[in-house]
Amino acid sequence: MQATTHRSTRPLALVTGGSRGIGLAIARDLATTHDVLVGGTTPEGVARVVEDLPGARPFVADLTDDGAVAQAVRGIEALDVLVHSAGMVEGGHIAETPAAQWRQVLELNVVAVAELTRLLLPALRAARGQIITINSGSGYRANPGSAVYSASKFALRALTDALREEERGTVRVTSIHPGRVDTDMQVALQRRAGNQNYDGTRYVRPDSVAATVRLAVDASPEAMIEELQIRPVRQG
C-alpha cells in the first residue's frame, strides 16, 4: 500500500511492526506529536490501529518483498522518524537449525531493515530526521538455543553502528536494546521454554520501551542518544 505525500504541519513518523506489541506502544506514543505511518503486513491489523490514532495512516507491506516495499515508500518525500520495530524470534540449537530458518530470520531482522532504510534515506536526509532500531539484549550476548536470533541482532547492531557514522551530522541513529518485554511474543517464547506460569509483571512493559524511543526523539537537535538498554528490574 503506497503512502501518500505528507501535507500535515506535524512531523511524520513510520513505525514498522506498529500493529502489535512494542511497535504498537511506540506508534501510540508518537501519535501524540507526530502523524504516524503504521506499518504492518495485513490491512485489517493496521486499520484497527489507524482508526484510533489521530493523523495516522496505513503502511502495509511484507518487508521481505522488495517490490512491495518500494511501492509502499513512494510519495514519502520527507520523513522525521523511522522506527524499525518489526522482527521475528526463532530459537533452536545450531545442530537442529536448518539453513532456511537462518535465511528467514536474517531476511526480516536485518536485510529488510537495511533495504527500507536505503529507500527512505533521501526522505530522512531531507527532514534531517532520525532512525531508531528496536534491537534486543540478544544484540550483545548469545545463549544456548538463541544463535539464529542473536546473530540477527548482532548484525542489526553492526548495521546501526555503521549507519550512525555514515549519516552523522545529517540523520540521527539510535539503537534501543530491551530485555524481556511483556508482549504476545514473550508469552509464546515462555510457553516454548516450558513456562506454564507466565507473569507479565516480571517483564518490561511495551510502554516503557516506547518511553525510551520518546527520549531519543525528543533529544535536542545537537544531541544524539546513540544506544540505550532497558531491562526488567527482576532478572531470571
N, C-alpha and C positions, 0 to 999 in steps of 0.2 A: 504494500500500500504506500503510494507516494505521499510524502509530506509536502504541503503547500507552502508557498513563500510566507515568511513570518511578517506580520504587519502590526503587531501589538507594540505598545510602548514598554511593556515589561520584557526583561531578558528571557531568553529561550534556553531550556534545558532538555536534553534527551537522556532518558534513563532506560537502558536495556534491562530485560527481566523485571519490568515495572509492574507486572500484574500480580505478583505474589511475593511473600517473604520480605527479604531485605530491600529489594528493589521497590516494592510497593510502599514500604515505610519511607524510603528516600523520595519517591515521587510525591507522596502526600506532604512531606515537609517542604520540599522545594516549591510546591504549588502555592504556598503562601506568599511567595515573592516572584516566582517565575511562571511563565507559560511552559507547560511540560508536554513533551512528546513521550507518550507512554509506550515503551517497547514490549513486544510480546509476539508469540508465534500464532495465536489464534485471535480472530476478530472478536469473538464472544468474550474471551477473558480480558482483553484490553478494553472493550466497550464498557464493562462493568466499572472499571476504574475511571475511565474518562468521564463518565456520567456524573461522578461525584466530585470532580476536581475542576474548579474554575479555570478557564483558559487552556484546558488540556486537549490534546489531540492524539489520535492513534498513530503508532509507528509499528505496523505489523509486517514481520519478515522472519523467515528462517535465516538466522545469522550465518549458517554454514552454506547458504545458497548465494553465491557471489552475484548472480544476476538479479535476484530478488532484493538484495541489499543495495545494489547500485540504483535500482529503480526507486527504492524507498527513500534514498537520501536526495533525490532530485528536488530542486526547489528550496533546499536549505542553503541560504546564501550567507548567513551569519549565525553562529551558534556560540552561546556564552558558556554552557556547561555540558560536557558529555560524561555520563556516569556509566561505566561498564559493570553491570551487576549480574547479567545473565551468565550462567555457568552450570556445570553438572558435576556430580560426585560419583565416582565409581571406585570400588575397592576390590582387593583381592591380592593374594601373594603373587609375586612375579612368575613363579613356576606354573601358575594356573591362569595367567592373564594372556589372552591371545592378542595378536597384532591389531585386529580390528577394534578392540576395546581401547588400545592406546591411541589409535588414529581418531576414534570418535571423541574422546575426551580432549585431546590436544587440539583438534579441529575447532571445537566450540570455545574452549577456555583460553586458547592462545591465538590461533590463526584468525578466527573470526574477529577477535579484538583488534588485531593488527590491521585487518582489512577495513573494518568500519572506521578505525582511526585514520587510516590513509585517505579514505574517501572524504572524510569530514575535516581534515586538517585545513584546507583553504577557508572553510567557514569559521573554524575556530581561530585561525590567524586573523581573519577579518575583524572578529569581535575581541581580539586579544583575550581569548577565553581560557577555559580550564578543562582538563581531563582528569577524571578520578576513576581509578580501578579498584574494585572490591576484590581484594586478594584473600588471604587466609593466614592463620598461624602456620598452616602447612606450606606456606611460601618460604618458611625459614627452616623447617625441620620435617623429616620424614620418619614415619614409624612403620613397623611391620604391617603389611596389608594396605599401605597407603601410597605405594610407589607411583601409580598412574596419576592420582590426583595431585600428590605433592610435586611430581615432575612438571605438571601443567602450571602449578602455582609458582614454582621456582622460575619457570620460563616466563611467566607473566611478570614476575618481579624484574627479571632481566630486561624484558621489553620496556617496562615502565621506566626503569633507571636510564636506559639508553635514550628513550623518547624525551625524558626530562632534560637531558643535556643537549639533545639536538634542538629542542624548542625553547631553551632557556632564554628568558627575556621577551618572549612572544606569547607562548602558551604555557600556563602553569600546569604542572603534572603532579598528582598526589596518589599515593598508594595506601589504601586502608587495609589493615590486616586484623579482621575479627577472629576471636576464638570461637567456641561453640555458641551458636545463636539459636534461640527458640523459634524454629520455623518448621514447616511441614517436612522439609528435607532432613532436619535434625531428628524428627520423630522417626522417619524411615531408617536413618542411619543407626539410631539406637536400637530399633527393632531388629535390624540386621545383625547387630552386635550381641543380641540376646537380652537386651534390657527391657523387661516387661513392666517396669515401674517408672515410666517416664515422668520426670518432674521438671517442667519448663522453667521453674523459678531458679534452677541451678545454672541457667544459661543466660547469656546476654540477650536483652530484648532487641528486636529489629529497630525500634525507635531509638535505641542508644547508638546503634551503628549509624542511623540517619543523622544523629546529632554530631557525629564526627565528620560526616560529609558536610554538614552545615558549617562547622567550624572552618573547614578548608575553603568553602565557597565564600564565606564572609571575611576571610583574611584580607587586610588592606592591600591595595594594588602592588606595593613594593615588596610584599612578603609572600612566601610560598610555603605551605606546610607540605613537606616532601613525603613524609611517611608517618603513619600512626598505627599503633597496636591497641586493640580493645579486647580485653579478655574477661571471663567471668571471675568474680571475686573468689568463688568456691571452685577449686580445681579438683579433678579426679572424677 
